[in-house]
Amino acid sequence: MYFTDRGIEELEKRRGEEEVSLAWLAEQLRTFVDLNPEFETPVERLATWLARLDDEDDDE
């Protein structure tokens, strides 16, 4: 188990039943980076990965 799994598990436990829009998630990520600029690169990588999940080019 990675250290980050604890945060993911807490997120799922506390908010797993909620439905949110991607626009809401994007705004929360922007706010997080504004408050924690040292995490800009990892958040950017996560957002890019999520945005490209369905890209056929990545499957090759």
C-alpha positions, 0 to 999 in steps of 0.5 A, a space after each residue: 500500500 502506498 502512503 497516498 492510498 490512505 487519502 484515496 481511501 478516506 476520499 472514497 469513504 467520505 465522498 464515495 456516494 457523491 456525484 460531481 462534475 469534472 468542472 467542479 473537480 477542475 476547480 478544486 484542483 486549481 484551488 489546491 494548487 493555489 494553496 499548495 504550489 509545490 504540488 503543481 507538477 503532480 496535479 498537472 500530471 494527474 489532470 492530464 492522465 485523467 483527461 487522456 484516459 480514453 485516448 487510443 494513441 496511449 494504448 499502443 
